[in-house]
Amino acid sequence: MAQDFTRYSEPAVGTSAVQIAPGSGTANSNDVIIGISLSNITGSTILADCYINNGSANIYLVKSAPIPSGGSLQVLAGGAKAVMQNGDALSVISDTASSLDVWVSTVDSVS
């Protein structure tokens, strides 16, 4: 069975949390996140959070992670993956307005 690889992006995330993936922000099946890239598009260091809400709590993948000017952070590294189940939502936020470009790669509907 072929896998359905999907990507999601969000430019210039700022100080309000933004749901990124999958789809409109919530998983609709067992989805596997295989990569998350957070890139600082400003001239100063920023702090970024990336978390999954499981319906009752925010579970942080990174919290207040510093990203230098022009730098990026690979949230899942070394082959790590994260599974999102039905209803889970991946979100990101920065401490600085319009400062963070986000790219997420997933495999949709894994059984």
N, C-alpha and C positions, 0 to 999 in steps of 0.2 A: 504494500500500500504506500503510495507517495505521501510525503510529508508536505504540509502547507506552511512554508516559511513566510513570515509576515514582518513588515517593519512599520514602526510608528515614529513620528518626529514631532517636535514642538519647538519652534524658535522663540528666543527672547523671553523665557520664563522669568518671572520676577517674584515679588513678595506675597503673592497669592498662590496657594497650592493649585497645581494643575494635574488632573488625571490624564495619564498618558496612554496606557495600553491595558488590554486590547480593546479594539473597537471604540466605543464611546466611554471607555474607562473601566469597565468591569468585565471580568472573565465570564465566558458563556459555556465553558467546558474546562477540561484540564489542559491548560496552556503552559508551555515551558518558556520562560525568559532565558535566552541564551546570550544576551549582551545588553548592557546599558552603558551609554557614553554620555557624560555630562561635560560640556565645554564652556569655559568662561569666555564671553565675548566682550568683556570690558577691559579697561586699563588698570584695574585694581584687583587685588585678591578678594574673592567672595567666599561665602560659606553656603553649602548646599545640603539639603536633606533629600533622601529618596526612601520611600516607604511603601509597604503594602498594607492596605486596610482589609482586614479579614471579616468585616461586618460588625466587629465589636471593639477593635483596637487597631492602632497604627503600629505596625511592626517595622522598625527601621532597618534598612539595609546599610545606610550610612546616615549619620546625624552630624550636622555642623562640620562637614568635611571641607577643609580649605582647598580652594582651587586657585592657583596663581593666574595672573593676567595672561591671557592667551593659552592657558593650559587646559588639560582635560583630565577627567577621572573615569577610569573603567570600573564601574561598580562591581561587576562580576568578572573576576579574573582567574586565570589558571584553570579554565575549564569548568568553573562553578556554574551552576544553573539554579533557577528558582521556579518552583511550580506554583501557578495560580489556579485556584479552583473556582467553580461557579460562584460569582458574586464578589470575588476579591477585586481590589482596585489598586493599581500602581500610581503613585503620585510623586511629584517633585516640587520643590520650592527653593528659592534663593533668599539670601538676606538683602539683596540689591535688586532694584527694579530693572527689568529687561536685560538680564545679565547672563542667562544660561540657555544654551542650545542643548536639546536632549534628543538622543537617538536610541530606540529600543528595538531589538530583534527578538522575534519569538517563533516558536513552532506551535501552530494552532491545533486544537482538538486532538491531543495525544491520548491514546488509550493504552 
